[in-house]
Amino acid sequence: MIESVQGIQSHPETAGARAYQLIEELYPICRSITGNGVRQTLSILSKRIPLQTHEVPTGTKVFDWTVPKEWNIQDAYVKNSRGDRVIDFRNNNLHIVNYSIPVRKKISLYELKKHLFTLPDHPDWIPYKTTYYKENWGFCLTHNQLSTLNEGEYEVVVDSTLEEGHLTYGELYVPGQLEEEILVSCHICHPSLCNDNLSGVSVATLLAEYLLSVDSNRYSYRFLFIPGTIGAITWLSLNLEAVARVCHGLVISGVGDSGGFTYKKSRRGETTIDRAVVQILQHSGRDYACVDFSPYGYDERQYCSPGFNLPVGRFSRTPFSEYPQYHSSADNLSFVKPGALGESFFLLREIMHLLENDGTFLNLNPHCEPQLGKRGLYNSIGDNELAMLWVLNLSDGSQSLLDIAERSGLSFAAIQSVAELLCKHSLLERVGD
């Protein structure tokens, strides 16, 4: 089982610094839903965790979707009549509309503006735009940059390729005592966006490192580092056997900002993972919100689609699109905070600790309250006396520790701690799995 969160190897600050260091390394890479940027990212992650990389060929049918052509880009720019690069992909990955087709032409400012995107409300920020499934091209720039473009002829170059190739994703399987799996998923398709995408990637990597270090996990774990939407659909289509073993799951995204926590429930609602996350957040001392499922968001909407309806929720801090930096150049290295990353990691670890240690117990002395004093238990438990009484009273073989924690209003950590103590004194035993 996962050891108690008290006294675990490092502090949130240390974990957060390690996650931030990984974000710094991944930030310069131009990623997309396919291509060498994804491969480079997975190669870096593989230095920390033993990822298996999968390549799915262009044209592969995955339910109602088809794996698209592979996109790679070498350079992109717009030059004015003097030959100056007024928009330069080399300065920021977001300057190019992701998946832009190859272009090399000279056009007027009027024609050029049809392919330019800005954020007028944030004139110093560059937006993030894509054209994944419609062949087109475009550039993103600050609104202030746009205002400096004069009439005249412009040279447009997009040195990219869009051709037969592969969709690439990374997978890590951590075997446990049980075949039942906990799924942890994050998307890796965004270029140079720190909170939306890289925070989830870095914290999921830390969580995988931690679980690999544990001697014996009860559950098996499967980590997916996949391009958004098409990656989840592809994995689900090609891994129906593994899908059947998923008993709990989380999509991790947006966990590096300084906001409170937000948990989005699975489609089923009130599953064990839903209850576990809420239990941990309730006793975390941090601001949090719990929202019901909706079919809009990240890959939880694929895992929770009608044909699967898996018990998978989404764990984040400030929800996507609810912070102005979302999908812009302002989602940069200064926006995410090591402390926030570390805090997110520790809460996720507590959630896994709960899932690992939850279970159903039977009171071996069910007729009235056992005499705890003669066993020295009153002195040994101190403030946990109430937790002990709740565990003894409700451990009738039908209620789990999570059930008891919810009904008592006490933390799972307190309930689980006294359950272990009662087992040592032969007053309680675990039943079933």
Protein Blocks (a to p, Z undefined) as FASTA:
>chain_A
ZZdfehpabafklmmmmmmmmmmmmmmpccdfedjklmmmmmmmmmmpccddddddehia
ghjbccddddddfbdcdddfkopafbdfklomklpcghiacddddddfklmmmmgccdfk
lmmbccddddfklccddddddfklmmmpccdddddddddddddddddddddddddfbfbd
cdddddfkbghifknojlmmmmmmmmmmmmmmpmbafbdcddddddehjlmmmmmmmmmm
mmmmpmbdcddehilbcbdcdddddfkoopfklmmmmmmmmmnopacddddddfbdcfkl
mmmgmklopacddddfddehiafkgopaklcfklpcfklmmmmmmmmmmmmmmmmmgccd
ddfblgojadfklnommmmnmmmmmmmmmmmmmmnopacfklmmmmnopafklmmmmmmm
mmmnopaccehZZ
